Amino acid sequence: MNPINLLPWSFRGINPFLNTYGDKFLFGNVAKTKPITTNPDAKTEVHSAVPHRYIYAYLVAIKSLLQYHADLSIVVHDDGSLKQADKDLLAFHLPGCRVIDRLSADAAFEKLNNPFLSKVRNSYTSYIKLFDTTYSSKSERVIIIDTDTLFLKRPDAIIDWIENGGKPWYHLAPKGQMKGKDKAPKSSNKTSSDKVAPEKDHIQTLIMKNLDDINATLNKNYQIEQGFCSGFIGYDSSTIEMDELNELFSLLYKKFDDKIFKWGSEQTTHGLLLCSKGAEALPIDDYFVFTQKNADLAKDATFVHFVGENRFHRLIYPNLAKSLIQSLR
């Protein structure tokens, strides 16, 4: 046994340590920036599932967008860990934003009287992005954005869509390994929520192998683009409806049992729903997922998503965030 495995995950390297404890240290200066007033009546809502440990990273992410276009309704979904101080911080920095408390959200979802979907929703935190956005949206259009993202330039295409609408869209992860060497990453540096199931068991693999049967059974044309990432997506609020979610998940549960409760399920189902309805991928060189291979290009991108085990590679993410925070003051 590797002795490092005896340590708690958060102490097994710089990335897990910063993921667990680094938020305020790395991004806390965003609290010194000016508030940006939002519009609760805007035609487009921006939804995010936000935990306490990424509250400052989220403020950097959302302000990096709002600096270019503030006519947006901002909706924060508490994952259950937000403290009152976090909610006060959000209210101060994002006047007009809507913070949906987890307990209130749970109670509202129970009123849908669908115990099965409640079970699915409660099985994995990322499902908040799918289910809670679907039932709580009050606008014409929806954007979902993760906390570990930055806008480094004005996103002209996104702002045009915000103002005028259009086809649904998403951003892509690059093909192949995301680390510098083409070697499978070691699983010992991941939490249970970050672990990728073996390829043969991963829900996306299972769905893709059974997609023809799923489509035939449901009379649908579900599909998903390789590399689809749900960390930054946009669509009309009518695109995803609870009835379709119930139908889809009922079949997936029948076929794959509790595998639909595991890592990757929300992203895969989001991909099926959007790609089958004409969603288009954003240019991968301009709106991209950060990896060790494209790290040197990050500073030139419009939008960067700093995912998983690559998040703090060479500290590029916090350094770009630092510059952005300075520009917001």
C-alpha positions in Angstrom: 0.0 0.0 0.0 1.2 3.5 -0.8 1.7 5.3 2.5 0.1 8.4 1.1 -3.2 6.6 0.9 -3.3 6.6 4.7 -3.7 10.3 4.6 -7.1 12.1 4.2 -7.7 12.9 0.5 -7.3 16.6 1.1 -3.7 16.1 2.2 -2.5 13.9 -0.7 -1.3 16.7 -2.9 -1.5 20.4 -3.7 -4.6 20.0 -5.9 -6.8 18.2 -3.3 -5.5 20.5 -0.6 -6.4 23.7 -2.5 -9.7 22.1 -3.6 -10.7 21.6 0.0 -9.2 24.6 1.8 -8.0 27.1 -0.7 -11.2 29.0 -1.7 -10.9 32.0 0.6 -7.1 32.2 0.4 -7.0 32.1 -3.4 -10.2 34.0 -4.3 -11.3 35.8 -1.1 -10.2 39.2 -2.4 -13.3 39.2 -4.6 -15.1 40.4 -1.5 -13.2 43.7 -1.9 -14.7 44.3 -5.3 -17.8 46.4 -6.0 -21.3 44.8 -6.1 -22.8 44.3 -9.5 -26.6 44.8 -9.6 -28.5 42.0 -11.4 -32.0 42.0 -13.0 -34.4 39.5 -11.4 -36.8 40.1 -14.3 -34.3 39.5 -17.1 -35.2 37.1 -19.9 -32.2 34.9 -19.1 -31.4 33.3 -15.8 -27.9 32.1 -14.8 -28.2 29.1 -12.5 -25.3 27.6 -10.4 -25.2 25.0 -7.7 -22.9 26.6 -5.1 -21.3 24.9 -2.0 -19.8 26.8 0.9 -16.3 25.7 0.1 -16.4 27.4 -3.4 -18.4 30.5 -2.4 -15.6 33.0 -3.3 -14.7 31.1 -6.5 -18.3 31.4 -7.5 -18.3 35.1 -7.0 -15.3 35.5 -9.2 -16.9 33.3 -11.9 -20.2 35.1 -12.0 -18.7 38.6 -11.7 -16.4 37.7 -14.6 -19.5 37.3 -16.7 -21.6 40.2 -15.2 -18.8 42.7 -15.9 -19.6 42.2 -19.6 -23.4 41.9 -19.3 -25.4 42.4 -16.1 -28.9 42.2 -17.5 -29.2 38.7 -16.1 -31.2 37.0 -13.4 -28.8 35.2 -11.1 -30.0 32.1 -9.3 -27.9 30.4 -6.7 -28.8 26.9 -5.6 -27.6 26.1 -2.1 -26.2 22.5 -2.1 -27.0 22.3 1.6 -23.7 23.7 2.9 -24.2 27.4 2.5 -24.1 29.3 5.7 -26.1 32.5 6.4 -22.9 34.5 6.0 -22.5 33.1 2.5 -26.0 34.1 1.6 -25.4 37.6 3.0 -22.2 37.8 0.9 -24.2 36.9 -2.2 -26.9 39.3 -1.5 -24.4 42.1 -1.0 -22.3 41.5 -4.1 -25.1 40.5 -6.4 -28.1 42.7 -5.6 -31.2 41.2 -7.1 -30.0 37.6 -7.1 -32.2 34.7 -6.0 -30.7 32.3 -3.5 -32.7 29.1 -3.2 -32.1 27.5 0.2 -31.6 23.7 0.0 -34.3 22.9 2.6 -36.8 25.1 0.8 -35.8 23.5 -2.5 -36.3 20.0 -1.1 -39.7 20.9 0.3 -40.7 22.5 -3.1 -39.6 19.4 -5.0 -41.5 17.1 -2.7 -44.7 19.0 -3.7 -44.2 17.6 -7.2 -45.3 14.3 -5.6 -42.8 12.2 -7.5 -40.9 10.0 -5.0 -38.8 8.4 -7.7 -37.5 11.7 -9.1 -36.9 12.9 -5.6 -34.7 9.9 -5.0 -32.8 10.5 -8.2 -32.3 14.2 -7.4 -31.1 13.5 -3.9 -28.7 10.8 -5.0 -26.0 13.1 -6.3 -25.3 16.8 -5.8 -24.9 17.6 -9.5 -28.5 16.7 -10.1 -29.4 20.1 -8.6 -28.2 21.6 -11.9 -30.7 19.5 -13.8 -33.8 19.1 -11.6 -33.8 22.4 -9.6 -33.1 24.5 -12.7 -35.9 22.8 -14.6 -38.6 23.3 -11.9 -37.5 26.7 -10.6 -36.8 28.6 -13.8 -39.0 31.7 -14.3 -37.3 33.1 -17.5 -37.4 32.5 -21.2 -33.8 31.2 -21.3 -31.4 29.4 -19.0 -27.7 29.3 -18.6 -26.0 26.9 -16.2 -22.5 27.7 -15.1 -20.2 25.9 -12.7 -18.2 27.7 -9.9 -14.8 26.8 -11.3 -15.0 29.0 -14.4 -13.7 32.3 -15.6 -14.6 34.7 -18.5 -11.4 36.4 -19.6 -12.9 38.2 -22.6 -16.3 39.5 -23.6 -18.3 36.5 -24.7 -19.9 38.1 -27.8 -21.6 34.9 -29.0 -23.1 34.2 -25.6 -24.3 37.8 -25.1 -26.0 37.7 -28.5 -27.8 34.5 -27.5 -28.8 36.1 -24.2 -30.3 39.0 -26.0 -31.8 37.3 -29.0 -32.1 33.6 -28.2 -31.2 30.8 -30.6 -30.3 27.1 -30.5 -29.2 25.5 -27.2 -25.4 25.3 -26.8 -22.7 23.7 -24.6 -18.9 23.6 -24.3 -16.7 20.6 -25.0 -13.8 18.9 -23.2 -10.9 18.0 -25.5 -10.6 14.4 -26.7 -8.0 12.2 -25.1 -6.2 12.3 -21.7 -6.4 15.6 -19.9 -3.0 15.3 -18.2 0.4 16.0 -19.8 1.3 12.4 -20.3 -1.0 10.0 -22.1 -1.3 7.8 -19.0 -4.4 7.0 -16.9 -4.5 9.2 -13.8 -4.2 7.5 -10.4 -7.4 7.2 -8.6 -5.9 7.6 -5.1 -6.0 11.4 -5.4 -9.7 11.5 -5.8 -12.6 11.8 -3.4 -15.5 9.3 -3.8 -17.4 12.0 -5.6 -14.6 12.7 -8.1 -13.8 9.1 -8.9 -14.6 7.9 -12.4 -16.2 4.5 -12.5 -14.4 1.8 -14.5 -15.1 2.4 -18.2 -17.3 -0.7 -18.5 -19.5 0.6 -15.6 -19.6 4.3 -16.3 -23.2 5.5 -17.0 -22.3 7.3 -20.2 -20.7 4.1 -21.6 -23.7 2.1 -20.7 -26.2 4.6 -22.2 -24.2 4.8 -25.4 -24.1 1.1 -25.8 -27.9 0.9 -25.3 -28.9 4.1 -27.0 -30.7 2.5 -30.0 -32.8 0.5 -27.6 -33.5 3.6 -25.4 -34.6 5.6 -28.4 -36.8 2.9 -29.7 -38.5 2.4 -26.4 -39.1 6.1 -25.8 -39.6 7.0 -29.5 -36.8 9.6 -29.1 -33.7 10.6 -31.0 -31.3 11.0 -28.0 -27.7 11.5 -28.8 -24.6 13.0 -27.1 -21.5 14.6 -28.5 -18.2 13.1 -27.2 -16.7 15.6 -24.7 -20.1 17.3 -23.8 -19.6 19.2 -20.6 -22.5 20.5 -18.5 -20.4 23.1 -16.7 -21.5 25.8 -19.1 -24.7 25.3 -21.1 -27.6 27.4 -22.4 -31.1 26.6 -23.6 -34.7 27.8 -23.7 -36.4 27.0 -20.4 -39.0 24.9 -22.2 -36.3 22.6 -23.6 -36.3 20.3 -20.6 -39.5 19.4 -18.8 -40.2 17.3 -15.8 -42.4 14.8 -17.7 -39.6 14.0 -20.0 -37.2 13.6 -17.1 -39.5 11.2 -15.4 -39.9 9.1 -18.5 -36.1 9.1 -19.3 -34.9 8.3 -15.8 -37.6 5.7 -15.2 -36.2 3.8 -18.2 -32.6 4.4 -17.2 -33.2 3.1 -13.7 -34.9 0.0 -15.1 -31.9 -0.7 -17.3 -29.0 0.4 -15.1 -30.3 0.4 -11.5 -28.4 2.5 -9.1 -25.7 3.4 -11.6 -27.8 6.4 -12.5 -27.1 7.7 -9.0 -23.3 8.0 -9.6 -20.8 10.4 -11.0 -21.4 11.5 -14.5 -25.1 10.8 -14.7 -26.3 14.5 -14.6 -23.8 15.5 -17.3 -24.7 12.5 -19.5 -28.5 13.1 -19.2 -28.0 16.8 -19.8 -26.1 15.9 -23.0 -28.8 13.5 -24.2 -31.5 16.1 -23.7 -29.7 19.0 -25.3 -27.9 17.3 -28.2 -31.1 15.6 -29.3 -32.7 19.1 -29.6 -30.1 20.7 -31.8 -27.6 22.0 -29.3 -24.4 23.3 -30.8 -20.9 23.1 -29.4 -19.1 26.4 -28.6 -15.7 26.7 -30.4 -13.4 24.5 -28.3 -10.4 26.8 -28.7 -12.3 29.8 -27.3 -14.6 28.2 -24.7 -12.6 25.3 -23.4 -12.0 22.9 -20.5 -8.6 23.5 -18.9 -6.1 20.6 -19.1 -2.4 20.2 -18.7 -2.1 20.0 -22.4 -3.8 23.3 -23.2 -2.7 25.2 -20.1 -0.5 27.6 -22.0 -3.5 28.7 -24.1 -5.7 29.6 -21.1 -4.8 33.3 -21.0 -6.0 33.8 -24.6 -9.4 32.1 -24.2 -12.7 33.8 -23.8 -13.9 31.3 -21.2 -12.1 28.6 -19.3 -13.5 25.8 -17.1 -11.0 24.6 -14.6 -12.2 21.1 -13.9 -11.2 18.3 -11.5 -7.6 17.2 -10.9 -6.2 19.8 -13.4 -7.8 22.7 -11.6 -4.7 24.1 -9.9 -2.1 22.9 -12.4 0.8 25.5 -12.3 -1.6 27.8 -10.3 -2.8 29.2 -13.6 -6.4 29.4 -12.4 -5.8 31.4 -9.2 -3.3 33.7 -11.0 -5.9 34.5 -13.8 -8.5 35.0 -11.1 -6.2 37.4 -9.2 -5.8 39.6 -12.3 -9.5 39.5 -12.9 -10.3 40.5 -9.4 -7.9 43.4 -9.6 -9.8 44.6 -12.8 -13.1 44.4 -10.9 -12.1 46.8 -8.2 
